[in-house]
Amino acid sequence: MTSYLELVPRDILEYIAFLVVSTPETLFRPPQELLNLLLTSSTLYYSLCTSSAPHLYARIFRSTFDLGQNGIYSTENRLTDSELTLDCVSRHGMLRRVRRRDFSNKMMFEDLCVAMRIIIESAGVNEAHLRSAGFSDFIFTYARRCLNKQQLACTRTNLDCETSLVLWLLALTWSRDDVSEITPELREHFLSLLRPFVLGVSRFVVKSVSLNVPANYNFQDVRESKLFVRNRLSHSPKADCDMSIPSATSAAIILYFALQEASAIKVTPRLLFGRIIDQRDGREGPTMEDYCRMTNYQTPLFGDDCPAPETAKPKLSNSIRHDPQFFNPKLPGSNAYCYLPDIITGLWEGVYMVSCTHMDKEAPFSPSVPDFICKKSMQCSLALFFYFGTPDSDILVPRSIGDEVSQWTAMPRDFSTELDCLTVSGRKTPYEKFVSSASGKCQVFRNYSQALDCLVIGQTAQDHDRAWGGFNFAGRLKRNGTIVMKREPKNSSDASLGTWIFEGNVRYGSVFAGKWRSNIRRSASGINGLFSLEKTVTPSQDEG
């Protein structure tokens, strides 16, 4: 018997099909109702299949997924209905396999790339799709498999491209609630798998990957530790867009802190609530409040701001919070001098952890690597200074800061920023202090992408000095977003602590995470560890 729907005009039939999958009740569910409609009869199938009605599936895609400002859906890339249809099919295929917890499918790596694009381009709806499918639990389980496999396959701390991608997906989808649901035993096991990576000296090495090339293509290692994933629709010139994944070092460190913070740290009851002065050296120490602030610190997680499937879109699009390195590194905005100054400038507070193992470039890949022995409070109030001179006028730049930060002969105590003028060892420099245009104090517009260099100068606040000791910071912001700083004590009585090197990145505009070491040269032995900082909004910033 012929279905009555076969007699319906095609445009009305397509509208019915569109309503079937775009209602609030079906938005975050598998499009089973549409599949049932297609299977009603062969006539309906050939009228509504992807090859016959690509405009229908393109419309469905636009109404059920975010078209973020990043990636292939930026204003520079106008995709055809057929291309949007292919993407719609690939996304629903990935979500279907996630719901089934299918870890053995041959399309796993492509699914991971699709999931990363969904996150990068999300304004809230995309991430709600992932949450409805239980993606965070899926990717955590797969991450354990990848790290176990990596442990068996490697003797050094190098990550393959798939494991790097998995760690970033986990770091960008995990929320504090997801972490709290993990059992203590499983949490400790995953920490043991991450530990060799976060303690390794050399950066993770990943491979350049294109989804369009044959499987037996001989990929070459990339020294900058970035994973480049060509859009699988790049057979079209309009979709020719690269998506890049920064080094998984940041992701591994963020995950490690998140798991560590899930276990409560007890504060010793011997601490006093009020601050007192030690009569032996006249110094003050931490109070119960100082310790509680340190132990209560939690590394910001990107997933904490992701909406649940039943909620509406958030006020601020999550896609604009991602680092430009996640998209196309060739875009003008990918220069860190363009997007990081406003984020970096200000007060950062958090913690650093000390490892009980000495740095070893040939550190073996083993879960038996011991855990960190202690956690301490960390703080730095940072300001940026840019240099706009031409390459021929670098005479004014002191030679003491002309090399890599680790090779500087100038120490943090040699820098002075009085009256917003940067001097080094009493010598005036051509560096100009960064002033945010949002502050209303910016008198001259500057195109910071044209700057030749950027220095990062900072110090601890008085409260931190009294509780934990005072420190000065001086370093450099690289164009790729990496921040390298020297840290030395303010007081000569703490000179035995030495000068430490901190190196890390600001990720998704919320967390400054990285590694530190007590030796200037990487190859030298010394203590080391990790740090995690969160931007603190001061009353003056809040009012502005």
N, C-alpha and C positions, 0 to 999 in steps of 0.2 A: 504494500500500500504506500502510495506516495505521501511524503510528509507535507503538511500544510506549509511549512517553512520554505519548501522549494518553490512555492508560488509567490513568495514575498519578493518585491523588487530588491535588487542587489544592494542598493544604497541603504535601504531600511534593514536588510539582513546584516550588513556590516555594522550598522549602528547598534543592533541588538547584541552582536558579538562583542562590541566595545563595552556596552553596559554590563555584560556578564562578568567581565574581569576588572572593571574599574570602580566598583562600588566600595564604600568603606569596609564592608564585611568581607570582601574577597581580595582587597588590595594586597595584603601580606600573606595570602595563601597561594598554594600552587594553582595555576590556571586550569584546574580540573574541569570546571564547568565549560570552558571553551573547548577543551578536548572532547568532552561528551557531545557538544554541539557538532563538532567536526565529524564525529563518528556516527552521527544520526543517519547519514546517507552519503553515498559517493558524490552525489550532486552538490550537497552542502560542503563536502570536503574540498572538492576542486574549486568551489566558489570562494572559500575562505582560507585556503592553505597559504603558506607564506609566499610561495612563488606567484600565486594569482592575486593576492591582495597585500603586497608589501606596505602600502600606505596605511592599511588597517593596523598592522603590527607596529609601524612607526608611530602611529597615534597612541597606541597602547603604551609603547615605550615612554613617550613624552609625558604621559599622564600618570605612570606608575613608578618612574625612576627620576632621580635628579639629573638635570643637565648642568653640571657644575661649571664654574669659571675656569677650571683646570682641565688639562688633558685634551682629548680629541673633540670635546664639545665646547671648546672656547669659541669666541666670536670669529677667530681666524679659520675655523674648520666647519664647513657646512656639509654635513653628510646627507647622502641620498636616503630615500625611504628603504631601499634594499639593504643599505649598510646598517641602518638603525634596526631593521628586522633581524639581521644576523646577530647583532649585539644583544637584542632582546632574547633571542633563542639561546645564546651562549650563557646569558645571566641566569635564565630560568633553569637551564641544564645544570649549571654549577650549584644553584640553590637546591635542586632536586637531589643531587649527589651528596650535598652536605646533610640534608635531612635523613638520608639513608645511611649516613656514616660510612660512605664508600671510600675507603682509603687505597683501594687496589686498582682504581680505574686508570687507564692509560692517559687520560686527559688531566691528570692531577696538576701538573705544572701549569697548563693553560688555565685551569680553574683558579689556581692561586693568582695568576696574573689578572684574571677577570675580577677576582675579589679585591685586589689592590686598587684597580681602577674604580670599582664601586666606592671604595672608601675615599679615595683621593677626590672624586667628583661629587661627594655627598654634601647635601645641605640638610640632612636629617632623615629623609625618606630612604635613601640607599642603605644607611646603617640599620634602620628599622627592619629592612628586608633581611639583613644578615642576622639580626637578633631573633627574628621570628623563626629562622631556620636553625637556631642554636649554633651559630658559627663559632663563637668564642670557645665553647666546649670542644667542638670539632677541631679547631686549629690548635688547641692546647694538646689534645691527644696526638695529633699528627706531629706537633713540634717535639714531643717526647720520642716519637719514633725516629724522627730525623736526627735528633741529637744522639740517640743510642746508635743509630747507623753510622753517624759521623765518628763516634768514639771507636767503633770497631774497625772503621776503614782508615782512619788517620792516626798518625803519631804526633802531629803538630797541630797548633791551634789555627788551622785554616778552615774556613767555612765554604761549602759549595753554594752555588747560586740559589738552589731551592731552599736550603736551610736558612740562608740569609733572608729570603723573601718570607718564609714562615715566621721567623722571629719578628719581623716588622709587622706582619699581619696580626700577630698576637699582641704586640705592644700597642697597636692602634685600635684594637677592639676590646681588649680587656678592661674591665671596670673594677672598682674596689669590691663590689659585691661578688663578681666572678672569682676574685682571688680568695675572698673569705669562705667560699663554698668548697675550696680544695682541702682535702684532709691533710693534717700535719705530716703524715708519712709521705704522701705524694708531693707535698710542698718541698720537703727536705730532699727527696729524690731529684726533683727538677732543679733545685739549687745546686746539687752536686753535678748535674749535667752542664749547667751554665758556668760553673766556677772556673773550669780550665780556659774558657773563652774570655771571660772578663779579666782574668789574671794574665793572659798572654801579652807579651810585649809587642809583637808585630800585629799590625791591623789585619782584620779578616780579609781574606782574598776571595773574591767571587769572580764569576765569569760573565763575559758579555754574551747575551742570549737574544736571538731573534726568533720569533715564533713562525716566521715565514720560511726559514731555511731548512734544508734537509736534516734529518735526525743525526746523520753522521758528520755534520759540519764540525770542523776542528776549531773550536772557540779558543781564543787567547785570553790569558789573564790580564786584568786591568789593574794597573798600579794604584789608581785612585780609589780602589775598593768600592766601585759602584756597579750596580747591576742594571744594564740597559735592556728594557723589554720593548720590542717594537710591537705596536698595536697589530693585532692579528687581522685587522681590516685594512692594513696599509697597502694592499694591492691598489687601493684608490689613492690618487695623489692628494685628495682632500683630507684623507685620514692619515697622511704621512706624519705621524707624531711619535716621538720617543718618550717613554716614561722611564725615569731613572730612579733607582733605589739607593739611598745613601748607605754608607758602611753600616753593617749590622752591629757595630760596637755599641752605639747609642741604644739600640733596641735591647740588646742583651743586658746592659747596665740598668736600664729602666725596669726591665722585668725582674732583675735580681733584687733591686731595692724594693719593688712592690711585694715580692714574696717575703723578703726579710721583715718588712714592716707589718706583715700579717701576724707575726708573733709578738705579743706584748713584752716590753722590757720593763722590769721592775726597778723602781727608784729606791735607792737605799734610804731607810728611815732615819739615818743619822744626819741627814742634811738639814740645815736650818732654813727657816722661811725668810729670814732677813739676812742681808749681806753684812758680813763683818770683815774687819781688816786683820790679816795675819800679822801678829806682832813681830815675827821673825824677819820678814822682808818687807813689811808694810803693804803687801798686796792683798787684794780682795779675791774672793773665789765664788764659784757657782752656788746658787741657792736651790731650794726645792723647786721653785718656779722655773729657774733656768733649765734644770734637768727635765722637768715635765715638758717644757716647750721643745726640747731636743727629742725626747722619746716619743712625743706625739706627732712629730713631723711625718708627713706622708708625701711621697713622690707623686706629683700630679700625673694622672693617667688620662689619656685622650678619651677613653671609653666612658669616663665618668660624666661627660657632657653629651653623650649620645642618647637620643630619645628612645623610649620604648615603642613597640609597634602601634600601641593604641593611642599614643600621644600625637600632637600636631608637630609641625616643624619648629625647631628652636629659633630664637630670635636672631642668633648669629650663625651664619652658614659655617659649618665645620670645614668646608673645603678651603676657605681662605686662611685657615690656621696652619695648613701644611707648609713645610719648607719648600721653596721653589725647586730645590734639588730633586723633589719627588716627581716633578713633571718633566718639562723639556729644559735641560740646562742651557740651551741656546737662547731662551727667551730673555728679554732685557731685564725683567724683574728677578732673574735667578742670581744676579750679583748680590752678595750678602750686604754690600755697602748700601743697597737700596732699601732693604726691608728689615734689617736687624737693628740699626741704631736706636730706634724708638723702644724696641723690646729690651735691649741690653742695658740701656741707661737706667740706673736706679739701684735699689737695695735688693740683694739676693740673700736668702737665708735657707739653711738646710743642714746637712750633715756630711761627714766623710768617714769612710771605714778604712781601717788599717789592716793590711794582710800580714800574716805571720810568716809568709814565704818570701824569700828574696827573689828579686827579678831575675829571670833566666830566659834568655832568648830562645833556647832550645827546650823550653818547658814541655814535658810530655803531656799528652792528652790523657788525663786520668781523672775519674771522679774522686779519687782518694786525696786530691789536693785539699789541704785543710782550709777551714772556713776563716773568715776575718775575725781578728781577736778583739777588736773594740770599735766603737762608734763614737765620734766626737762632733761637737757643734761647729758649724762653719758659717761665715758671713762675709760678704764683700759688697761695698757700695761702689758701683762702677760708673765711670764717665768715659766718653770717647773723644779722641782728638784726631782730626783728619788733616792730611797733607795734600795740597792741591798743586804744588809746584810742578814744573816741567822736569823731565829727567836730567836736563842740563844744569838745573839749579839745586842739585842735591848737596851742594857745599854746606848749606845751612843745617843740614841734618847731621847731628853728631854721629861720628863713627862708632861710638859706643853702643848705638842701637841700630846699626845698619845691617846686621846679620840676623840669623835666626835667633829667636828669643833665648834659647838655651845657650847661645854663644855670646850674648850681650856681656860687655864688661861693665855696663851700668847696672846698678842694683835698684830695686824699688824705692829705697830711701833716697836715691839721687834725684827722683822726680818731684817736682813741685808744680802745683796748679793754682797758685795764688792769683787772684784777679782774672781767673779763666785763661791765664797765659801759661803754657807748658814750658818749663825749663828743665834741663838735665844737667846736673852738677853745676848749677848756677848759670848755665848758658841758655839763652833764649832760643827757642826753636820755631820753625814756621808752621807748626801744627795749630789748627784752629779747633776750639771746643765745639762739639756737636750740640746744637740747640734745637729741640723739637719744634716743628711748626705749630703743633697743637698747644704749646705752652703760651703762645702769644708774645714771646720774647724774642722771636727770630726776626732780625732786622734785614738780613740779606738772604735771599734764596740761593741755595747751593744744590747743584746736581751731584750728589754723593757718589753716583756711579762713575764719575770722572776722577775721583780721588785716587791718588797713587799709593797711599798707605793709611792705615788706621791703627792708632795705639789705644790700648785699654788701660786705664789707670784707676786704682781703687784702694780702699782701706776698710777696716772694720770700724763700727760705731763704738761710742764710749761704753755703752752697756755691755757689749761683747768684750771689750777690752778688760773691764772689771771682772767679768765672770770667767772668761776662757783665755784671755790674753789678746793683745792687739797685733795686727798684721798689716803690712802694706803689700799691694799688688801692682804689677806693671807687666804689660805684655802687648800682644798684637792680635787684631782681628783680621783673618785672612779672607780673601774674596770668596772662598768656598764655604765660609761660615764657621770654620774652626777657630776657636779661641785658645791661645797659648799664653799663660801668664806665669811669671815668677812670684813667689810669695816669701817674704822674710819677716821676722818679728820686728815690732816697733821698738821694743825695749832691748837694750844690750844684755840684760840679765837672761834673756831667752835666746841668745845667739847660738847656744849649743844645738838648738833645733835645726839650724841650717836653713838653706834656701831650697824650697820645693818648686817643682814644675807642675802646673795644672793644665791639662789639655782636654777640651771637650766641645760640645755643641749645644746650642739652644734648639730644642725640638718642640714643634707645634706651638711655639710662642709661650710655653708654660714652664718648661723644665730645662735647666742647664745641668747637664750630666756629662761625666767623663772620667778620666783617670788622672792620678797624680803619682809622682815619684820623688824620692828624696835626693836623687842624684841628677846632676846636670846632663850628663851623657847617658843615652839610653843603654849603652852596652855595659856601663858600670853597675856594680852590685849596690843594692840599697833597698830600703823598705818602699812599699808602694801601696796603692789602694784605689778606691772609687769615691766619687763625690756626686751628690745630688742636691740641687738648689732650686728654690721656687721664688719667683718675683714677689716681693712684698709691697703692697700698696700703702704708701704713707698718707697721712691726713691731707697733706698739700696736694698730692696726686689725686686723691679721692674727690677733693673739692673741684679740681680742675676738670 
